[in-house]
C-alpha cells in the first residue's frame, strides 16, 4: 500500500478523532509510553490547528530506541544500544481519555513499532499482548483485578494520618481528596478499570484502591498508570505529595500492587475451581505451579526496585518465601476463597509493587504460569506455619542473577526487552550503592 493510500485510509478516523477532541474542548493530545524503569514518558501535541490536515493526528511518532535503556536516576544510556535506532509510537485509539485534572488535555497509551511496521522488540505493551495471545491459544481467557496502595504526605512531608487499617476517620479526614480521585478515575474508563472500593491501609497515611476484575487485561495494566497519574495530580492540587514507592520509610508499612488472576475457557465461567487437586482444575493447578516454580526469578520483574526487598519480609503480608497457600496472607502466592462456598476463585501474587512496569509484570506472570500449563507442572503441597518453603531472593541483585539464568522468561520477553531491563536494573543497583538514593519516578 502506498503512503498516499495509507493517509487516505487514516483520514476519516483522524477526522472523527479530531472532532471528538475539539467537541470536548481539548487543545492538546498526550501520547504516553512507559519504559523499563517504569517512567511514564509523553509527547504532547497542539491540535488547535489541524483542521486542514487531520491525518497528522495518526502519524507515527519517532522516538529513539534508547528509550528502554534509561534508568530511573537520569537520562544515561545503559548498554550497547545506539542513538541511531528508532521506534515508532502508535496510539491505541481505544484508550483515548480526557484528563479530568487538566481538561484541555486528552491522552492515549501507545505501543512501540519497528520501522518495518512490526511490534518493536523493545515494547513492553506488545510483550503483554503476546502473552495474552499465547494464553488464548491454550484456551485460557484471563481476568485480572488489582489492589494498589499509596501513601500520602502533607506539605511538611509528614504522613497525613496515623491510624489503623480501615479506620473510618482516616478516610473521612481525606474524603474530599479521595472523592476527587475516585471521581476522576471513573471519568477515564477507556484507560482505567472500575474502582470497586477503597479504604485506609495499615500504614500511616496509606490508602488502597481496589480495581475490579476485567477480561480486558491490557486496560487493567493501563489502569495502574492512570491511577498513578491521577493520584499524583489530585494530591498536588491539595498540597499533598503521594508516593507509590515500595518502602518509602523504614518505620512505615510498604506499598504493594497485588495481582489477582483467574481465567475462563471461553465460556465466561471461572475455570479455576475444580476437582483435580486442592480444589483446583487441572489447568489452574498447573498455572499456579508455574508461578511458584519460577517465583525466585519472576520477582526480578515484579519487585524491580532496590527498596522492594525492604517490604518483602516476614510479618508484612507481602510474602517472602517460595510457597503458596489458601487464604494465607504470609504466602507470596495466595489462593483466594469465595465466602460461604469455600471455592477457590483466583490466585493472588503479593510479591509485586508499583515500581514494576505493569505490562512486564503481568506479562511475566502469565509467561511463567503458561509454562506450568505447557510443562504440566504439579502443584506441591500448600505451606504451613511450620514449613513456609525456601526463602526467596533478599535483594534485587540476587533476583536478577536468577532471572538471567531463566530461559522461560528470557524467551518470553525477547532478547531486546530482556537485556535492556537487566542492564537498566544493574545500573540502578550500582547507582544506589554509590549514592544511597532511590529516585521516585512512580
C-alpha positions as CSV (number, residue, x, y, z in Angstrom):
1,X,0.0,0.0,0.0
2,X,1.4,3.4,-0.9
3,X,1.9,6.1,1.7
4,X,-0.8,8.2,0.0
5,X,-3.3,5.4,0.2
6,X,-2.5,4.9,3.9
7,X,-3.1,8.6,4.6
8,X,-6.4,8.4,2.7
9,X,-7.5,5.4,4.8
10,X,-6.4,7.2,8.1
11,X,-8.1,10.5,7.3
12,X,-11.7,9.5,8.2
13,X,-10.6,8.1,11.5
14,X,-8.4,11.1,12.2
15,X,-11.2,13.5,11.4
16,X,-13.5,11.6,13.8
17,X,-10.8,11.7,16.5
18,X,-10.2,15.4,15.9
19,X,-14.0,16.1,16.1
20,X,-14.2,14.2,19.4
21,X,-11.3,16.1,20.9
22,X,-12.5,19.5,19.7
23,X,-16.0,18.9,20.9
24,X,-14.6,18.2,24.3
25,X,-12.6,21.5,24.1
26,X,-9.3,19.6,24.1
27,X,-6.3,21.6,22.8
28,X,-3.5,19.2,23.4
29,X,-3.1,15.4,23.0
30,X,-0.6,13.4,25.0
31,X,0.8,10.1,23.6
32,X,2.1,8.0,26.5
33,X,4.6,5.2,26.8
34,X,6.2,3.6,29.9
35,X,9.8,2.4,29.8
36,X,11.6,-0.5,31.6
37,X,12.3,1.7,34.7
38,X,8.6,2.4,34.8
39,X,8.8,6.1,33.9
40,X,5.7,7.4,32.0
41,X,7.0,9.4,29.1
42,X,5.0,11.6,26.8
43,X,4.9,13.5,23.6
44,X,2.3,16.3,23.7
45,X,0.8,17.7,20.5
46,X,-1.0,21.0,19.9
47,X,-4.2,20.1,18.0
48,X,-5.8,23.5,17.7
49,X,-4.8,24.0,14.0
50,X,-5.2,20.5,12.4
51,X,-8.5,21.0,10.5
52,X,-6.6,21.2,7.2
53,X,-4.6,18.1,7.8
54,X,-6.2,15.9,10.5
55,X,-4.3,12.8,9.5
56,X,-1.3,14.3,11.3
57,X,-3.0,13.1,14.5
58,X,-2.3,9.5,13.5
59,X,1.2,9.8,12.1
60,X,3.8,7.6,13.6
61,X,5.9,9.5,16.2
62,X,9.6,8.7,16.1
63,X,11.3,8.1,19.4
64,X,14.9,6.9,19.9
65,X,15.3,3.2,20.6
66,X,17.3,4.1,23.7
67,X,14.0,4.9,25.5
68,X,14.2,1.5,27.1
69,X,17.8,1.9,28.1
70,X,17.3,4.8,30.5
71,X,17.4,4.3,34.3
72,X,15.2,5.9,36.9
73,X,18.0,8.2,38.2
74,X,18.6,10.1,34.9
75,X,18.9,10.0,31.2
76,X,22.0,8.0,31.0
77,X,22.0,5.4,28.1
78,X,22.8,2.0,29.6
79,X,24.2,-0.8,27.4
80,X,25.1,-1.1,23.7
81,X,22.0,0.5,22.1
82,X,22.9,3.3,19.7
83,X,21.1,6.6,19.4
84,X,20.5,5.9,15.7
85,X,17.9,3.2,16.5
86,X,14.4,4.4,16.2
87,X,11.0,3.2,17.4
88,X,7.6,4.4,16.2
89,X,4.9,5.3,18.8
90,X,1.4,4.3,17.6
91,X,-1.6,5.1,19.8
92,X,-4.3,2.7,20.9
93,X,-7.4,4.7,20.0
94,X,-9.5,2.7,22.4
95,X,-7.5,4.3,25.3
96,X,-8.5,7.9,24.4
97,X,-9.4,9.7,27.6
98,X,-9.7,13.3,28.7
99,X,-7.6,14.2,31.7
100,X,-10.1,15.4,34.3
101,X,-7.3,17.2,36.2
102,X,-6.3,19.0,33.1
103,X,-9.4,19.3,30.9
104,X,-7.6,20.8,27.9
105,X,-5.6,17.7,27.5
106,X,-6.5,14.3,26.1
107,X,-4.3,11.2,26.3
108,X,-3.8,7.8,24.7
109,X,-1.4,5.0,25.6
110,X,0.8,3.8,22.8
111,X,2.8,0.8,21.6
112,X,6.2,0.8,20.0
113,X,6.8,-0.4,16.5
114,X,9.9,-1.0,14.4
115,X,10.5,0.7,11.1
116,X,9.3,-2.4,9.3
117,X,5.9,-2.0,10.8
118,X,6.1,-4.9,13.2
119,X,5.9,-4.5,17.0
120,X,9.3,-3.4,18.4
121,X,11.2,-6.0,20.5
122,X,11.6,-3.1,23.0
123,X,7.8,-2.7,23.5
124,X,6.5,-3.9,26.9
125,X,2.9,-3.4,25.9
126,X,3.3,-5.7,22.9
127,X,5.0,-8.2,25.2
128,X,1.9,-8.4,27.3
129,X,-0.3,-8.8,24.2
130,X,1.9,-11.8,23.1
131,X,1.3,-13.5,26.4
132,X,-2.4,-12.9,26.2
133,X,-2.4,-14.4,22.7
134,X,-0.4,-17.4,24.0
135,X,-2.9,-17.9,26.8
136,X,-5.8,-17.7,24.3
137,X,-4.0,-20.4,22.2
138,X,-4.1,-22.6,25.3
139,X,-7.9,-21.9,25.6
140,X,-7.4,-19.6,28.6
141,X,-9.1,-16.2,28.7
142,X,-7.7,-14.3,31.7
143,X,-9.4,-11.9,34.0
144,X,-7.3,-9.7,36.3
145,X,-8.0,-7.5,39.3
146,X,-5.8,-5.2,41.3
147,X,-5.1,-3.8,44.8
148,X,-3.0,-0.6,44.5
149,X,-1.5,1.1,47.6
150,X,0.0,4.6,48.1
151,X,1.0,6.8,51.0
152,X,0.0,10.5,51.3
153,X,2.2,13.2,52.8
154,X,1.4,16.8,53.8
155,X,3.3,20.0,52.9
156,X,5.7,19.3,55.8
157,X,6.5,15.8,54.3
158,X,4.7,14.1,57.2
159,X,2.1,11.4,56.6
160,X,-1.4,12.8,56.6
161,X,-2.7,10.4,59.3
162,X,-1.7,7.9,62.0
163,X,-4.4,5.3,62.1
164,X,-5.2,1.7,61.9
165,X,-6.3,-0.5,59.0
166,X,-9.8,0.5,57.7
167,X,-10.1,3.5,60.1
168,X,-13.2,5.4,59.1
169,X,-11.9,8.7,60.5
170,X,-8.7,8.4,58.3
171,X,-10.9,8.3,55.3
172,X,-13.3,11.0,56.5
173,X,-10.4,13.4,57.0
174,X,-9.3,12.9,53.4
175,X,-12.7,12.3,51.9
176,X,-12.5,15.4,49.6
177,X,-9.2,14.1,48.2
178,X,-10.4,10.5,47.8
179,X,-13.7,11.6,46.3
180,X,-11.9,13.5,43.7
181,X,-9.5,10.6,43.0
182,X,-12.4,8.1,42.7
183,X,-14.5,10.5,40.6
184,X,-11.7,11.3,38.2
185,X,-10.7,7.7,37.7
186,X,-14.4,7.0,36.9
187,X,-14.3,9.6,34.1
188,X,-11.3,7.8,32.5
189,X,-12.9,4.4,31.9
190,X,-11.2,4.0,28.5
191,X,-7.9,3.9,30.4
192,X,-8.9,2.6,33.8
193,X,-10.9,-0.3,35.2
194,X,-13.8,0.2,37.6
195,X,-12.7,1.2,41.1
196,X,-14.6,-1.2,43.2
197,X,-13.7,0.1,46.7
198,X,-11.2,2.0,48.7
199,X,-10.1,2.1,52.3
200,X,-7.3,3.3,54.6
201,X,-4.5,0.7,54.9
202,X,-2.1,-0.4,57.7
203,X,0.5,2.2,57.1
204,X,0.4,5.8,58.3
205,X,-1.2,7.9,55.6
206,X,-1.8,4.9,53.4
207,X,-4.7,4.1,51.2
208,X,-5.7,1.3,48.9
209,X,-7.7,1.3,45.6
210,X,-9.3,-2.0,44.5
211,X,-9.8,-2.4,40.8
212,X,-12.5,-4.9,39.8
213,X,-11.6,-8.0,37.7
214,X,-11.8,-7.4,34.0
215,X,-11.1,-9.6,30.9
216,X,-9.6,-6.6,29.2
217,X,-6.2,-7.3,30.8
218,X,-4.5,-4.5,28.8
219,X,-6.9,-2.0,30.3
220,X,-6.1,-3.3,33.7
221,X,-2.4,-2.7,33.0
222,X,-3.2,0.7,31.7
223,X,-5.2,1.3,34.9
224,X,-2.0,1.2,37.0
225,X,-0.5,4.1,35.1
226,X,-3.8,6.1,35.1
227,X,-4.1,5.6,38.8
228,X,-0.6,6.8,39.4
229,X,-1.0,10.0,37.3
230,X,-4.4,10.8,38.7
231,X,-3.4,10.3,42.4
232,X,-0.3,12.5,41.9
233,X,-2.3,15.3,40.2
234,X,-5.1,15.4,42.8
235,X,-2.5,15.2,45.6
236,X,-0.6,18.2,44.2
237,X,-3.9,20.2,43.9
238,X,-4.5,19.6,47.7
239,X,-0.9,20.5,48.7
240,X,-0.1,16.8,49.3
241,X,2.6,14.5,47.9
242,X,1.7,10.9,47.1
243,X,4.2,8.1,46.7
244,X,3.8,4.5,45.4
245,X,7.4,3.6,46.3
246,X,7.5,0.1,47.8
247,X,9.2,1.2,51.1
248,X,9.5,5.0,51.4
249,X,10.2,4.8,55.2
250,X,11.8,2.0,57.2
251,X,9.3,2.5,60.1
252,X,6.1,2.6,58.0
253,X,4.3,-0.1,56.0
254,X,5.3,-0.5,52.4
255,X,3.2,-0.1,49.2
256,X,2.2,-3.1,47.3
257,X,0.5,-3.9,44.0
258,X,-1.4,-7.2,44.5
259,X,-2.3,-9.0,41.2
260,X,-5.4,-11.3,41.2
261,X,-5.7,-13.6,38.2
262,X,-8.4,-16.1,37.1
263,X,-9.4,-17.5,33.7
264,X,-12.2,-19.0,31.8
265,X,-12.1,-21.4,28.8
266,X,-14.1,-19.2,26.5
267,X,-17.5,-19.6,28.1
268,X,-17.2,-16.9,30.7
269,X,-17.2,-19.4,33.6
270,X,-14.4,-19.2,36.1
271,X,-12.2,-22.3,35.3
272,X,-10.1,-22.0,38.5
273,X,-12.1,-24.2,40.8
274,X,-12.2,-27.9,40.1
275,X,-11.6,-31.4,41.4
276,X,-8.1,-32.1,40.1
277,X,-6.1,-31.2,43.2
278,X,-6.6,-28.9,46.2
279,X,-10.0,-27.7,44.9
280,X,-8.4,-26.5,41.6
281,X,-8.9,-27.5,38.0
282,X,-6.0,-29.2,36.2
283,X,-5.0,-26.1,34.2
284,X,-5.4,-23.8,37.3
285,X,-3.1,-26.1,39.4
286,X,-0.5,-26.2,36.6
287,X,-0.7,-22.4,36.2
288,X,-0.2,-21.8,39.9
289,X,2.6,-24.4,39.9
290,X,4.4,-22.4,37.1
291,X,4.2,-19.2,39.2
292,X,5.6,-20.9,42.3
293,X,8.3,-22.8,40.4
294,X,9.6,-19.6,38.7
295,X,9.0,-17.2,41.5
296,X,12.7,-16.7,42.5
297,X,13.4,-15.3,39.0
298,X,10.0,-13.8,38.4
299,X,10.3,-11.3,41.2
300,X,13.1,-9.5,39.4
301,X,10.3,-8.2,37.2
302,X,7.5,-7.8,39.7
303,X,9.8,-6.3,42.5
304,X,12.3,-4.4,40.4
305,X,13.3,-1.7,42.8
306,X,16.2,-2.0,45.3
307,X,13.7,-1.0,48.1
308,X,11.2,-3.6,47.0
309,X,13.0,-6.1,49.1
310,X,12.7,-4.0,52.3
311,X,9.0,-4.6,52.0
312,X,9.1,-8.4,51.2
313,X,9.8,-9.5,54.8
314,X,8.1,-11.9,57.3
315,X,5.0,-10.5,59.0
316,X,4.5,-7.8,56.3
317,X,1.7,-9.8,54.5
318,X,3.8,-9.4,51.3
319,X,5.3,-12.9,51.1
320,X,9.0,-13.7,51.5
321,X,9.3,-17.4,50.6
322,X,8.7,-19.8,47.7
323,X,5.3,-21.1,48.6
324,X,1.6,-21.0,48.1
325,X,-1.4,-21.3,50.5
326,X,-5.1,-20.9,50.7
327,X,-6.1,-17.6,52.3
328,X,-2.7,-17.4,53.9
329,X,-1.6,-13.8,54.0
330,X,2.1,-14.6,54.6
331,X,2.3,-16.6,51.4
332,X,3.7,-15.0,48.3
333,X,1.2,-16.9,46.2
334,X,-2.3,-17.0,47.8
335,X,-5.3,-18.8,46.6
336,X,-8.5,-16.8,47.4
337,X,-11.7,-18.4,48.5
338,X,-15.3,-17.4,47.8
339,X,-17.0,-16.5,51.1
340,X,-19.6,-19.1,52.0
341,X,-18.9,-21.8,49.4
342,X,-15.1,-22.1,50.1
343,X,-14.5,-22.4,46.3
344,X,-11.1,-21.2,45.2
345,X,-11.7,-18.4,42.7
346,X,-8.4,-16.7,41.8
347,X,-4.7,-16.6,42.5
348,X,-3.1,-13.6,44.1
349,X,0.5,-12.6,43.7
350,X,1.5,-10.5,46.6
351,X,5.2,-10.0,45.6
352,X,4.6,-7.2,43.2
353,X,4.7,-3.4,43.6
354,X,4.1,-0.3,41.6
355,X,7.8,0.2,40.8
356,X,7.2,-2.6,38.2
357,X,6.3,-1.8,34.6
358,X,2.7,-3.1,34.6
359,X,3.0,-4.7,31.2
360,X,6.2,-6.5,32.1
361,X,4.8,-7.6,35.5
362,X,1.6,-9.0,34.2
363,X,3.3,-10.5,31.1
364,X,6.0,-12.3,33.1
365,X,3.4,-13.7,35.5
366,X,1.4,-15.0,32.5
367,X,4.5,-16.4,30.9
368,X,5.6,-18.5,33.9
369,X,2.1,-19.6,34.6
370,X,1.6,-20.8,31.0
371,X,4.9,-22.6,31.2
372,X,3.4,-24.5,34.1
373,X,0.5,-25.5,31.9
374,X,2.6,-26.4,28.9
375,X,5.0,-28.4,31.1
376,X,2.2,-29.9,33.1
377,X,3.9,-29.0,36.4
378,X,2.4,-30.5,39.5
379,X,1.5,-28.2,42.3
380,X,3.2,-29.0,45.6
381,X,1.7,-29.0,49.0
382,X,0.5,-25.7,50.4
383,X,2.6,-24.0,53.0
384,X,2.1,-24.5,56.8
385,X,3.2,-22.2,59.6
386,X,6.0,-24.8,60.3
387,X,7.0,-25.0,56.6
388,X,6.8,-21.8,54.6
389,X,9.3,-23.1,51.9
390,X,12.7,-21.7,51.0
391,X,13.5,-18.0,51.3
392,X,13.2,-16.0,48.1
393,X,16.0,-13.6,46.9
394,X,16.6,-11.0,49.6
395,X,17.7,-8.3,47.1
396,X,17.1,-7.2,43.5
397,X,20.7,-8.2,42.7
398,X,20.0,-11.8,43.7
399,X,16.7,-11.9,41.8
400,X,18.4,-10.6,38.6
401,X,21.1,-13.3,38.9
402,X,18.4,-15.9,38.8
403,X,16.4,-14.1,36.1
404,X,19.4,-14.2,33.8
405,X,19.5,-18.0,34.1
406,X,15.8,-18.4,33.4
407,X,15.2,-19.3,29.8
408,X,11.4,-19.2,30.0
409,X,11.5,-15.5,31.0
410,X,14.3,-14.7,28.6
411,X,12.5,-16.3,25.6
412,X,9.1,-14.8,26.6
413,X,10.4,-11.2,26.8
414,X,12.6,-11.4,23.8
415,X,16.3,-10.6,23.8
416,X,15.9,-6.8,23.3
417,X,13.5,-6.2,26.1
418,X,15.1,-8.8,28.5
419,X,18.6,-7.4,28.0
420,X,17.5,-3.8,28.3
421,X,15.6,-4.5,31.5
422,X,18.6,-6.4,33.1
423,X,21.1,-3.7,32.1
424,X,19.0,-0.8,33.4
425,X,18.3,-2.6,36.7
426,X,22.0,-3.4,37.2
427,X,22.8,0.3,36.7
428,X,20.2,1.3,39.2
429,X,21.7,-1.1,41.8
430,X,25.1,0.4,41.2
431,X,23.8,3.9,41.5
432,X,22.1,3.1,44.7
433,X,25.2,1.6,46.2
434,X,27.2,4.7,45.3
435,X,24.7,7.3,46.3
436,X,22.2,5.6,48.6
437,X,19.2,7.3,46.9
438,X,16.1,6.0,45.2
439,X,14.5,8.3,42.7
440,X,10.7,8.4,42.9
441,X,9.7,8.3,39.3
442,X,6.5,6.4,40.0
